[in-house]
């Protein structure tokens, strides 16, 4: 039940990321991609551990505590390392201009695709 809850939230966040991309609100594409991955990681954590996921936004921490970090391939690890800071940066954009300049439409499309791929990878294991 809780796994389904987190999975549905993750799907909603992917759709929100797409809406942000469609409207060129690029700062929030990365944030919503992070949120989607965080929530699917929490779903997987609950599935594997049968207990509440840690109250953390750290993707690598969630994967390590869920004992699935080592199941991720190098590209997936590199990706979560890339989007990890976008959670904080989007919430507290101390360098908003620099961040906005780094979030091109092409980069955001790539983040969205990789987030969806990671969700599918996990869903196939649930």
C-alpha positions, 0 to 999 in steps of 0.5 A: 500500500505505501509502495503504491502511494510513493509510486503514484506520487513519483509518477505525478512528479514526472508529469509535473516535470514535463509540464515545467519543461513544456512551459520552459520553467527549467529551474523546476524541471530538475527539482521535480525530477529529483522529487520523482526519483526520491519518491520512487526510491522511497517506494523501493526502500519500503518494498525491500525493507518493509518499513518506513523510508528514512526522512531524507532527500538524499538519493544516494543515502536512500539507495544505500540505506535500502541496500540497492545502491550497488544494484545501480549502474555507473550511469544511474549513479552519475545521474543521481549525483547530477540531480542530487543538488537540484533539490536544494538549489531549486528550493534555496537558489542562492546562485539562481542565475548560474543554475538557470544558465546550466539548465538548458532545455536539452539538459532538462529533457535529458534529466526527464528521460533519465528520471523516467528510465530510473522509475521504470527500472525500479518499477520492474523490480517492485 
